[in-house]
Amino acid sequence: MDISYVDELNRAVQDEALFLQNLLEEVNKVMVGQEKLIERLLIGLLADGHILLEGVPGLAKTLAVKTLAQAVQANFQRIQFTPDLLPADLIGTEIYNPRTNEFTPHLGPIFANFILADEINRAPAKVQSALLEAMQERQVSISGQTYPLEDPFLVLATQNPIEQEGTYPLPEAQVDRFMLKVVVGYPTRAEERIIMDRMTGADLPQVSPVISPDVLLRARDVVKQIYVDEKIKDYVLDLIFATRYPVESGLNDMEHLISFGASPRATIYLIMAARAHAFLKGRGFVTPEDIKQIAPDVLRHRVVISYEAEAEEITSADIVQGILDRVEVP
């Protein structure tokens, strides 16, 4: 490791990360608790990766995304996914104008910086595919004409883990497009008291824009330069390969629990997300702790468990945690 190079990166990170304090202060005017959720949203923004949120209704998932969009002075669209939704409702269509005898494009709600795809598993496969294609390609096609999406472009999809009736579960290949899967939990008793007082008062808190999207795009350029040591890269590969070949990694007791391990996309996303996590901590280099902190959210939706694991009530999150606990840390 070149110490002078890392010192230079540290200074660059600290200079570019100055906006974070103002941004968090503004978001926290509305949000109470849910620090992990806010941190993961920022990681998705900084690492240019989409996020799948799982949690019961009423946990401020929509509020968190909307508040962040307002603080960043970005466009926000909430799309409620329903069984009768069509791809054109999402990406747009062409409308015939009888006065000019021409078709003109009518762009859909996906043309925004922050997209909240509420209950993504309630829409049929065609709509899910339209969204996921837009996420991957950062563009959509309407009647053969290609339209680029706005930058930054962040999709946050939610799904309810309880109510499964009338849903279309996302295929594994589509779930793999999300950089992170974040499980949103209940607030503590003290946090809920603050929520109760704040949201039932006479004046609801208002959020003001404190940064522009350009600030985020500059920060992304710095995030891409954050130093990752060769030992850290080997550690990431050890974790990924342990999900694929547990016996070769000395995890013989896990072989019957895993049907499919993490894809190469997980390797890429783990490095990108770890860099963003280091940026949030004000560092120009990635540590094993960055990997351990972010790995559960990168891997939990990419490790496909076996029927034996289901019978033993072992989840993919349990397997990922077991791998993190047992794979040697550099």
C-alpha positions, 0 to 999 in steps of 0.5 A, spaced: 500 500 500 502 506 497 501 510 504 502 517 500 496 515 495 492 513 501 493 519 505 491 523 498 485 519 498 483 520 505 483 528 504 479 527 497 474 523 501 473 528 507 473 534 502 467 531 498 464 528 504 462 534 507 455 534 504 453 528 508 452 532 515 448 537 512 444 531 508 443 527 514 441 533 519 435 535 514 433 527 513 433 526 520 428 532 521 423 527 519 426 520 520 426 517 527 431 512 527 432 507 521 439 509 521 441 503 517 436 504 512 438 511 511 445 509 510 443 503 505 440 508 501 446 513 501 450 507 499 446 505 493 446 512 491 454 513 492 455 506 489 450 507 483 446 501 485 438 499 486 435 497 493 430 492 495 427 493 501 423 488 505 418 490 511 411 490 513 407 496 511 408 503 515 415 502 517 417 509 513 420 506 507 416 511 502 417 517 507 425 515 507 426 515 500 421 521 499 425 525 504 432 523 501 429 526 494 427 532 497 433 533 501 437 532 494 433 536 490 431 530 486 425 528 482 421 523 486 416 518 483 412 513 487 409 507 483 404 503 486 405 496 483 398 492 482 396 486 478 393 490 472 399 495 471 402 495 464 409 496 462 406 502 458 404 505 465 411 505 467 415 507 461 410 511 457 407 510 450 406 514 444 400 518 443 396 520 437 395 527 435 389 528 430 391 535 429 398 534 427 397 527 424 403 524 428 405 520 434 408 524 440 412 520 446 408 521 453 414 519 458 412 515 464 413 516 471 420 512 471 423 518 468 425 521 475 431 520 479 428 516 485 423 511 483 419 507 489 416 501 486 411 499 492 410 492 492 414 490 486 411 483 487 404 485 486 405 486 478 405 481 473 412 479 470 412 483 464 412 490 468 417 487 473 421 486 467 420 493 464 422 496 470 428 491 471 431 492 464 430 500 465 435 499 472 440 495 468 440 499 461 439 506 464 434 507 458 427 505 455 425 504 448 418 507 446 416 505 439 423 503 437 426 510 440 431 510 445 430 515 451 436 515 456 434 516 464 436 521 469 442 521 473 442 519 478 437 514 477 435 510 483 430 504 484 428 502 491 423 496 490 419 494 496 415 488 498 411 485 504 414 479 507 407 477 510 402 477 505 403 473 499 396 472 496 396 475 489 403 476 488 408 474 483 415 473 486 421 476 483 425 470 479 432 469 482 435 472 476 431 479 477 432 479 484 440 479 483 439 486 479 438 489 486 445 491 489 442 490 496 436 487 500 435 491 506 430 488 511 427 494 515 425 492 522 420 496 527 423 502 531 424 502 538 419 504 544 423 510 545 424 512 537 416 510 536 414 515 542 418 521 538 415 518 532 408 519 535 409 526 538 412 529 531 407 526 526 401 528 531 403 535 532 400 541 529 406 542 524 409 537 521 417 537 519 418 540 512 425 538 508 429 543 504 434 541 499 441 542 501 445 539 496 444 538 488 444 531 484 451 534 481 454 533 488 452 526 489 455 525 482 462 528 484 462 524 490 461 517 486 467 519 482 471 519 489 468 513 491 470 509 485 477 511 487 477 508 494 483 503 495 481 496 495 487 492 498 489 485 494 488 482 501 481 485 501 479 482 494 481 475 496 477 476 502 471 478 498 473 472 493 473 467 499 466 469 502 463 469 495 466 462 493 464 459 500 457 460 498 458 456 492 463 451 494 462 450 502 466 444 502 472 447 499 472 452 504 472 448 510 464 449 511 462 441 510 456 442 514 453 447 510 453 444 503 446 441 504 443 447 506 445 451 499 442 450 492 446 456 489 451 460 491 452 468 489 453 470 482 459 474 480 455 480 480 455 479 488 463 480 487 462 486 484 457 489 488 460 487 494 466 491 492 462 497 490 458 497 496 464 497 501 467 503 497 461 507 499 461 504 506 468 507 507 466 513 504 461 514 509 466 513 514 470 518 512 476 513 509 479 513 502 480 505 503 476 499 505 477 495 511 475 488 512 469 491 517 466 495 511 466 488 507 463 484 514 458 490 515 455 490 508 456 483 506 449 481 509 445 486 505 449 484 498 448 476 499 442 475 503 438 475 496 443 471 492 444 465 496 439 460 494 437 455 500 435 448 499 429 444 501 433 441 507 435 448 509 427 450 509 425 444 513 430 446 518 428 453 518 434 456 516 434 462 512 439 465 507 441 470 512 443 465 517 447 462 512 451 468 510 452 470 517 455 463 518 460 464 512 462 471 515 463 468 522 467 462 519 471 465 513 478 467 516 479 475 516 485 478 513 
